Amino acid sequence: MALEDNLPLAGEADDHFHDECGVFGIFGRTDDAAAIVTLGLHALQHRGQEAAGIVSFDGSQFRVERHIGLIGDTFTKQSVLDRLKGGRAIGHTRYATTGGSGLRNVQPFFAELSDGGLAIAHNGNITNAMTVQRKLQKEGAIFSSTSDTETVLHLVATSKERDTNARFIEAVRQIEGAFSIVALTSKKMIGCRDPLGIRPLVLGDLDGAYILASETCALDIIGARFVRDLKPGEMVVVTEKGIESFFPFENKEKPRFCIFEYVYFARPDSLVEGRNVYEVRKEIGAELAREMPVDADIVVPVPDSGTPAAIGYAQAAGLPFELGIIRNHYVGRTFIQPTDSIRHMGVKLKHNANRRCIEGKRVVLVDDSIVRGTTSQKIVQMVRDAGASEVHMRIASPPTRSPCFYGVDTPEAAKLLASRMSVEEMADFIRVDSLSFLTIDGLYRAVGEAARNSEQPQYCDACFTKDYPTRLTDHDSTDNVRTLSLLAAGGQ
């Protein structure tokens, strides 16, 4: 499920988790901040491919550019960068979770407040956004989008505190869920992470200019130095005088970082919470081989997201690793509209079996997850058609049985294959000789834990366990769910 893998082709059912969002900010350049942000967002493109935006400040005014499409579609044009003057800027690359698609929901959001302009962007999902919005609307607030991010903007705007830091602290104390926020005023850049640290946010340095970014790969692309991860519940404020750190939240619970970042979301070359993602994914594959061995001839990844785990599986199992499936890297957002006569080609527009590699072989297919199962079904059939004598599928995560409410666009539970079928039934559905998933303890071992602590889990793993670490205020309210659905439909 890398980059284009979560973009459905015309006529193809969507069968992947959609990424969250990516944020990037820089403070302290001369006049090229937007160009630096563009490069950073390009490195974070895997976290959202629907739309992007950048807000810069040139010392006297804010400049805003927000566009539908990939970073390279717009922000690499010199004419666009020329409109984004300034030595400080923040940016956002997006896939819609709360609020639906459409330009009005593209971040960063910007507004002129009583004490000046404020731009804000965030990765995650505010699980009480609708509840807070309703309260604000009753008090006269007018919302121009259906995004939960705008809620934070309004909370800052309506705060009675005089100092910007205090207003921001008061605002984030009223929101729940998962969030990594980057904000920009005329005098400072602010970064804030939710109390449990569910979503990532890192601090970097580029020749004395401070950077906030979702992942370290966004620092690497510009040659910046990784300073550290923001701590769960931490707020940093960058000004011309330097950087200050605050801890606005009284929550004393232990952190619950999203474990699915290691399984799929983060880029393999990123350092996440002190661990190299590529090495973790290889260890996930090794754990999978130890837990779920099978007599086979070769190990084949479902590219690209299954590749590191497949390497680990092959090494631990003592089997050859082969590129038995080749991915077409040039299939993007749209393609030809298939007629009925060619619709059966389906997944071959993205993947094709390497027949000489797999013909007559007992194949272990390794993928990161199964959502609806329809793509897995097509890939298995493609491998069988190429002459595999047996096809065994191994999944480098536990079964995904629950939707995510923390910034990942997942199907409702009823559409998740693992929520309505046993593993044996899933194996029959995708037509494999055997199917096995990594256990939850195996996943925890791969990230350095002895096992999952069921009394006090070390990570957010709700998509596997239904153990949500925060209140789901909006979801638990029938009226809010109905309203959110209507707003999302209106935002398409």
N, C-alpha and C positions, 0 to 999 in steps of 0.2 A: 504493500500500500504506500509506495513512495511517490511523492510529488503528484504525477498525473494519475496515479492509480486510483485516487479518490474522485476522479472526474468521470462521470458516466458518459459513455458514448451514446449517440443518438440511438434510441430504441433499446438501450441496454438497461436493465434494472440496476439500481444503485445498490452495491453490496459491500460497502466499506465504511469504516468509521471515518468521519470527516475530522480533519485536524482542528485545532483550536484557533488561536491567533498568535501573532508574533508582535512584540513591541521593541522599539529601539529609540534611544534618545542620546543626544550629545550636547555638552555645555562647555564652552571655552575655546572654540575655534575662532578664526578670523572672519571668513566669509564663505566657507565651503561646507557648512554643517549639513545642508540638505543633500549634498553629494555623498557625504559620509553615511548619512541615514539611508540613502538609496542602496548603497552597497550592503549595509547591515541588513536591510529588509530583504535584499536579494538572497542573502545567506539564510534568512528565515522563511523563505518562500514556501517551504514544505509545511509550515504551520497554518497556511491559509492562502488560497489561490483565487478567491472570488473578487477581492478589491483591495485597494491600498490607499493610504493618505499620508501626507507630511504637512506639518505646521512648523514654520520657522519664524524667528524674530530677528529683525535687522538693526535693532537699537532704537527704532522709533515706531515701527508697526509690525503687526503679525501678518504673515502671508500663508495662505491655505491652498493646498491642492489635494483633491480627493477624486479618485477615478475607479471605475469598475475594470477588473482585469488584472493581469500579472504585472509585477514591478516593471519588467522590461517593455511592457506595452506602452508605457507613458513616461515613467520617471527617468528613463535613460536619455530622453530627448533634451537637448541643450536648451530649447526654448522653455521647457517646463522648469528646469533647474535655474534658469535665469530669473524666473519669477519667484524663486524661493531663496532670496538673499538672506544672509545673516550668519552669525557665529554660533547659534544655538537652535536646535530643532528636535522634534520628536516625530516618530512615524509608527505606522501600524499596517500589518498585512492581515487580512481577515478571511475567515470562513464563517458564514452566518450560523450562530447558535440561537441566542435570544434575539428576536426582532425581525427575522427574515432578511431577505436580500433587498437591494435597492440603494441608490446613491445617498438617500437621506440617513441611512444607517452606517455609512462608511465612516470610519474613524481616521484620525483623531477628531473629536468634537471640539468646537471652539465657540466661546461666547465672551462678550464684553460685560464684565461685572462692575460693581460700584468702584472697585479699586484697581481696575485694569483688566486686560484680557487673560483668559485661562483656556489652555488647550489640554485635553485629556484623552488617553487611550488606555485600554486594558485588555489583558488576556485572562480568560476565565468566565465565570458566570455568577452573577449576584442572585442568590436564591430567594431573596425577599424584595427584589426590585419592584415588582408589580404592587406589592403591599405598600411600599414606601411611595411609589408614584401616586397611588390613589390618595394617600394622605396629603401629598404636596398639591395635587390637583384640587382637592377640596379647599386648600388654602389659597388657590388662585394661580398656581403654576401652570404653564403651558409647555407641553413637550412637542418638539418638532420631529422626533424619531420614535421608533418602537424598540430602541436598543436599551439594555440595562445600564450601559455606560453613562448615558445622559442623566441617570438618577444621581450619580456622584456629582456631576456638574451642578445640578440643582441644589443638592445638599450643601455644597460649598457656597453657592450663591446666596442661600437663605440663612446661612449661619450668622449669628449675632456677634461672633468673635471678631475682633478687629485685625489681629495678626493673621496672615495667610496660613502660616503653619498651624495655628490653633484652629482655624476654620476647616482646614483639610483634615486634621485629626478628629474634629467633631463629626465631620462627614463620614469618614471611614468607620468610625465606631458604630454607625447606624446600619451598616450593610453586613450581610451574611453571605457565606458561600466561599468560592475560590476566586482570588483576584491577584494579579500582579499589575500594578498601575504605574504609568509614567505620565507626568503632567508638566506643563511649561507655563510660566508666567513671564512677565517682562524682566524679572529680576532673579528667577530661580528655576531649577528643574527639580521635580519631586518624584521619588520612586517609593512604592509601598507594596508590601507583600502581605497576604492574608495571614491571620494568626496561626493557622496550621501549616502554612507553607505549601499548600497543595500545588500551586503553580510556580514555575521557576522564574527567577529574576537575578541577574548577575551584574556586578559592578566591574567596569573596566577603565583603563587609562590609555589615552593616545596623546603622547607628547604634552602631558599636563591637562588635557581636556578629559573630563569625566564622561563615562558612557554607562547607560543602563540598557540591558538587552535581555531577551528571553533565554538565549543560549550563548555559550562561548564560541560557537562556530561563527557568530556574527562579529565577534572580536577578531578572530583569526583572519577574516577576509580583508580587514583594513590594517592588520599588523598591530593591533592594540594589545595591551597587557591585561591579562585577567587578574583582577585584584581579589575578589571573593564573591561568594554567593551572598545576597541579602539574607538575613536571618528571618525565619518565620515571624510575622508580626512586626517587622522592622520598617521604619520609614526613614529614608535619607533625603536630605535637602542640600542641593548643590547651588552655591552662589559664587560670585567672583572672589569671595574670601576663602572659599574652600568647601568642605563637606561636613555636615552634622548628621548625627544619627538619633532617632527617637523611637520609642516603643509605645505606641498609642493604646494597645489593647491590654486588657486585664486578664485575658484568657491564659491560663497556666497549663493547658493541656499539652501533651507532647506532640511534636510535629507529625503530620500525616501526608508527606509528599506523594504525589500521584505515581504509583508504581508502573502505570502504563506508559509513562514517559520512557522508561527503560525498554519496554517491550516494543514500542513502535514510534511514539510521537517525536522524541528528540532525534536529531541527526546523529548518525553513528560516530562522527568525529567530535561531538561535543563532550565536554566534561560537565556532568550533571551531579550536583550534590557530592562532589569529590570523586566521582567514578566515571571512567571512560565508558561511554555508551556501547561502543563496539565490543570492548572486552566483556562487558556485562552480557551482551547478547550472545556472544560465543559461549559464555558460561551457562546461559540459559539453555542453549542447545546441548551442551555437555550433560547438564542435569536431565534433560529430556531423554538423552540416549541411555543414561544410567537407569532412569525410572521406567522407560517404555522401549526396551530393545525389541528388535525384530530381525529375523533372518532375511537378509537382502543382499543385493550386489552393489548398489550405488545409492548415494544420497544426493537428491536434487532439490535446490531451493525454488520456492515460488518467488520470482524476482519482483522488486528488489528487496523488500523488507524481510523476506525469509532468509536472505543470504548469510548474514553473520551467524544466526542460530544454526543453519545447516552446516556451516564450517565447523562449529563446535560439536554438533552431533556426529559428523563424520570422523572427527579426530578422536572423540571419546569412544565411538563404536568400532574404530579401526576399519572403516569402509571408505572407498574412493568418493571424493566429492566431485560432482560433475555438473556442468551447466547444461542440464537436459532440457531446460526451457529458456528460450531467448526472448527478451522483452524489446518491443519497438519503442524507443525513446522519443519518437517524433509524433506520437498521437497526443494531441492536446485537448482543448476544451470541446472542440467540435470536429466533426468529420462528415463524410458523405451521409446523407440520409438513407439508411438501408431500405431497399425494397423487400418485399416478402421473399423474393427468390434468393436474396443474398443474406437475409437476416440471420441464417444459421451460422454464418461465419463468426458472429459474436466475439468471443474472447480472443480469437486469432488476430484481431486488429491490434491487440496489445501484446499477446504472447503466442509463441509458436514452438512446438516440440522439436527438439534436436534429435531426429529419428535415429541416426547412426549411433548416437550416444546411449539411447535407452532401449532400442529394439532387442527383445529377448531377455531383458533384464528384470530383476525384482527391484522395484524402485521405492525408495522412501522419499516422499514429498514433504518438505518442511515449510510451514508458513507461520506467520506471527499470530493469526487469530482467524476465527470463523464468525461471520456476522449472520447474514441470512443463509449462506451456504450455496447460493446460486452460482457464484463465480468459481468456487471450489469444485462444484459439480462439473462445470464446463472444462476446467483445467484437467481434472481426473480423466474425463472422457477423451480429451486431446492426447493425454499421455498413453492411454490404452490404444487409441487409434494409431499411435506411432509404434505400437508393437510391444509395449511393456508386458511381461508375463504376469506380474503382480504389481499392484499399486497400494502402498501403505502410507497413510497420511499421519504426520506427527505435528502437533500444534504447540508452538513455543509460548504458551500461556494457558491458564485454566479456561474452561468454557465461559464465554461472556453471556451472563444470564440477566443482567440488569442494565438499564440505561444510565448514562452519566448525566448528572445535573451540574457539573462543574466546568463547563466550557467546551465540551466535546459533543458534536452533533451525532448522537447515536439513535438508532430506531427505537421505537417504544418496545417494551419487553415482549409483547405478543409477536413481534416480527423478528426477534432474536431466536435463531434456530435452537440454541442450547436451552432456552427458557421453556420450550414446548416439546423437546425430544430428549430421550436418553442418548448416551454416546452410541449405543448399538443402533438406535433408530437413525441417528445422524450419519453413521457409517453407511447404512442402507440408502439413505437419501442422496449422498454424494457419490455412492457406488464405488467404495474402496474396499479392499480386502481386509483392512483393519484401520482403526482410527483411535488415536490416543492423544490426550492433552497433558501438559505439564501440570503437576499438582500445585496447589497454592503454597505449600511448604517448599516445594522444589523451586518455585519462583523466588521465594524469600531467601533460600540458600544462595541462589545465583547473585543476589544483590548484597550478600555478605552477612545475612542473619542466620541463626541456627534453625529457625522455623518462624512461622507466624505466631505472634502472641495474641491469642483469641480474646484475652481479657483487655489488652491494650495494644491493638495493631500498630505496627511501626509505620505503615504506609496507608494511603487511601487506595483501597482495592474494591470499592463498591461495585464496579462493573462485573466482578467475579463473585463477590460474597453478599451483595445487597446491604453491606454494613456502611451506611452513609455517615461520615464523620461530623456533619453539621445538620442543623435544622433545614428542612426543605419547605420553608414557609409558604411560598407561592404554590408549589406543587400540592401541598396538603389542603389548599383551599380550592374547592370546586369552582367558585366564582372566578378566582384568579386564573385557574387553568383555562377556563372557557374564554376569558378576556385575552389571555396571552395567545391562544390559538387564533382568535379573530385578528389580533394585531399582527401576528406573524403572517397571516394570509394577506393582510392589507399591505405588508411591506414587500411582497414579492415583486 
